[in-house]
Amino acid sequence: MVFGLFSKEKSLQKTIERATNKLAQQPDRWAALEKLKDDGSDEALFGLCKRFGVTSMKGVEDEQEKHWVVDTLVAKGTVALPPLVRYMKSAEHLSFPLRVLERIADHDKCLAVADELFATEPPGYVRMPERRLDLLKWFSEWKGATDDEVVSRLTPYVTDFDENVRFAAIESMAGRDPAKIGPPLVQALLRPEEESGRIKRTIVEVLAKSGAPLGDQATAVAGQLTGVAMGTLGNDFKVEGGVVRAR
């Protein structure tokens, strides 16, 4: 009995290895992926998730297989949630698994899983920010999230160590409630540590496009626009009526 169980587990691991072998021929990977689908156990579905973390040699084939895995896991429904969440805890990229999450989980579960992921990505230095960027992009585009939920979770990242993360968080604020995005964006614009002209311009553009109220920081923002470090921003934007406007 024990030997049979061990043999089955060993066979499953070999199937997972074939399904995630980027050097294998596509028919061999397909066969292994189909076998994992038919197995349907937690470990087999976890093995399917592992396909997201491998980039095969041919781009078109790679995309086909990953989209197939997305559809397969979605078809499994909530049964796929435990192995999916388990996979995301240590995955380097989150784009594809998050597509599965939003299609098989309700709002509260999506939010709970997202919060678990955000907790593993505290703002600050990280060697590889791709995971963080995937999470920010997905959460800002997730149709189930309210403005309050998005702004409160993205705010810590507008001052992240990584410039690309800051840029993604700031751009993701666009289109949200102006009254909610104004304070964190103004604070990010005025902080002395921000030296990136790209980031400052992006903040100003989002403030102008949204018409976010500047409150008691209007004068300080106006001063920023005319500062030497702001380049041509002062020529392109102005503060008028308590908001940033394009000239």
Secondary structure as GFF3:
##gff-version 3
##sequence-region A 1 247
A	DSSP	alpha_helix	2	19	.	.	.	ID=ss1
A	DSSP	alpha_helix	26	39	.	.	.	ID=ss2
A	DSSP	alpha_helix	42	50	.	.	.	ID=ss3
A	DSSP	three_ten_helix	51	53	.	.	.	ID=ss4
A	DSSP	alpha_helix	59	76	.	.	.	ID=ss5
A	DSSP	three_ten_helix	77	80	.	.	.	ID=ss6
A	DSSP	alpha_helix	81	88	.	.	.	ID=ss7
A	DSSP	alpha_helix	95	104	.	.	.	ID=ss8
A	DSSP	alpha_helix	107	119	.	.	.	ID=ss9
A	DSSP	alpha_helix	130	141	.	.	.	ID=ss10
A	DSSP	alpha_helix	147	154	.	.	.	ID=ss11
A	DSSP	three_ten_helix	155	159	.	.	.	ID=ss12
A	DSSP	alpha_helix	163	173	.	.	.	ID=ss13
A	DSSP	alpha_helix	178	190	.	.	.	ID=ss14
A	DSSP	alpha_helix	197	210	.	.	.	ID=ss15
A	DSSP	three_ten_helix	215	217	.	.	.	ID=ss16
A	DSSP	alpha_helix	218	225	.	.	.	ID=ss17
A	DSSP	three_ten_helix	228	230	.	.	.	ID=ss18
A	DSSP	alpha_helix	233	236	.	.	.	ID=ss19
A	DSSP	beta_strand	237	240	.	.	.	ID=ss20
A	DSSP	beta_strand	243	246	.	.	.	ID=ss21
###
